[in-house]
């Protein structure tokens, strides 16, 4: 895998880079070390395996003419779960427990399964 996840050089050259770093997830490889870059790549791969199914389900729900309001709450819940999971994953080396990451993953999977079930019943 490449080490393109490390944006440390851009951060140092830009005077507002320190303010923008958390929004670009550049706080993960603070030192620019190999372990931090690998953690960022694992997060990216994890997202690539967990998000496509939900995105397809959300698009299918959005294309229906009579989509119940609960679908928007499931999308919001999934987004919160993925953000929480990513932050927990990124900070596992800093003392965050794996249980928090698992909790967020279960929340996202619950949203996915609920949306799939509701689409199948309608």
C-alpha positions as CSV (number, residue, x, y, z in Angstrom):
1,X,0.0,0.0,0.0
2,X,1.2,3.5,-0.6
3,X,1.8,6.1,2.1
4,X,-0.3,8.8,0.4
5,X,-2.4,9.1,3.6
6,X,0.3,11.2,5.3
7,X,-0.5,14.9,4.7
8,X,2.1,16.1,7.2
9,X,4.0,18.2,4.7
10,X,0.9,20.1,3.5
11,X,-0.1,20.7,7.1
12,X,3.2,22.4,7.9
13,X,3.3,24.7,4.9
14,X,-0.3,25.9,5.3
15,X,-0.7,28.5,8.1
16,X,-4.2,27.3,8.8
17,X,-3.3,23.6,8.4
18,X,-3.4,23.1,12.2
19,X,-7.0,24.2,12.2
20,X,-8.0,22.1,9.2
21,X,-6.1,19.0,10.2
22,X,-8.9,17.4,12.2
23,X,-11.4,17.9,9.3
24,X,-9.0,16.1,6.9
25,X,-8.2,13.3,9.3
26,X,-4.6,14.3,9.2
27,X,-4.4,14.2,13.0
28,X,-4.1,10.4,12.7
29,X,-0.5,10.4,11.4
30,X,0.6,13.3,13.7
31,X,4.2,12.1,13.6
32,X,4.0,10.8,10.1
33,X,5.2,7.4,11.3
34,X,4.7,4.2,9.3
35,X,2.4,2.8,12.0
36,X,0.1,5.8,11.8
37,X,0.0,5.7,8.0
38,X,-0.9,2.0,8.1
39,X,-3.6,2.7,10.7
40,X,-5.1,5.3,8.3
41,X,-5.0,2.8,5.4
42,X,-6.7,0.2,7.5
43,X,-9.5,2.7,8.4
44,X,-9.9,3.4,4.7
45,X,-10.1,-0.3,3.8
46,X,-12.6,-0.9,6.7
47,X,-14.8,1.9,5.3
48,X,-14.6,0.4,1.8
49,X,-15.9,-2.9,3.1
50,X,-18.7,-1.6,5.4
51,X,-20.2,1.4,3.5
52,X,-21.1,0.2,0.0
53,X,-24.0,-2.0,1.1
54,X,-25.6,0.7,3.2
55,X,-25.2,3.2,0.4
56,X,-27.0,0.9,-2.0
57,X,-29.8,0.4,0.5
58,X,-30.1,4.1,1.1
59,X,-30.2,4.8,-2.6
60,X,-32.9,2.2,-3.1
61,X,-34.9,3.7,-0.2
62,X,-34.5,7.2,-1.7
63,X,-35.8,6.1,-5.1
64,X,-39.0,4.7,-3.6
65,X,-42.0,7.1,-3.9
66,X,-43.3,6.5,-0.4
67,X,-40.2,6.4,1.8
68,X,-41.0,6.6,5.5
69,X,-39.2,9.2,7.6
70,X,-37.5,6.5,9.6
71,X,-35.1,5.9,6.6
72,X,-33.6,9.4,7.1
73,X,-33.0,8.6,10.8
74,X,-31.3,5.3,9.8
75,X,-29.0,7.2,7.5
76,X,-28.1,9.7,10.3
77,X,-27.5,6.8,12.7
78,X,-25.3,5.1,10.2
79,X,-23.2,8.2,9.6
80,X,-22.8,8.8,13.4
81,X,-21.8,5.1,13.8
82,X,-19.2,5.3,11.0
83,X,-17.7,8.5,12.2
84,X,-17.5,7.1,15.8
85,X,-16.0,3.9,14.5
86,X,-13.4,5.7,12.5
87,X,-12.4,7.9,15.5
88,X,-12.3,4.9,17.8
89,X,-10.2,2.9,15.3
90,X,-7.8,5.8,14.9
91,X,-7.3,6.3,18.6
92,X,-7.0,2.7,19.6
93,X,-3.2,3.2,20.0
94,X,-3.9,6.1,22.3
95,X,-5.8,4.1,24.9
96,X,-9.3,3.9,23.6
97,X,-10.8,0.5,24.2
98,X,-11.9,-1.8,21.4
99,X,-15.4,-2.0,23.0
100,X,-16.2,1.5,21.8
101,X,-15.2,0.6,18.3
102,X,-17.3,-2.5,18.5
103,X,-20.3,-0.6,19.8
104,X,-20.2,1.8,16.9
105,X,-19.8,-1.0,14.4
106,X,-22.9,-2.8,15.9
107,X,-24.8,0.4,15.7
108,X,-23.9,0.8,12.0
109,X,-24.8,-2.9,11.3
110,X,-28.1,-2.5,13.1
111,X,-29.0,0.5,10.8
112,X,-28.0,-1.5,7.7
113,X,-30.0,-4.6,8.7
114,X,-33.0,-2.5,9.8
115,X,-33.0,-0.7,6.4
116,X,-32.6,-3.9,4.5
117,X,-35.5,-5.5,6.4
118,X,-37.8,-2.5,5.9
119,X,-37.0,-2.4,2.2
120,X,-37.8,-6.1,1.8
121,X,-41.1,-5.8,3.7
122,X,-42.3,-2.8,1.5
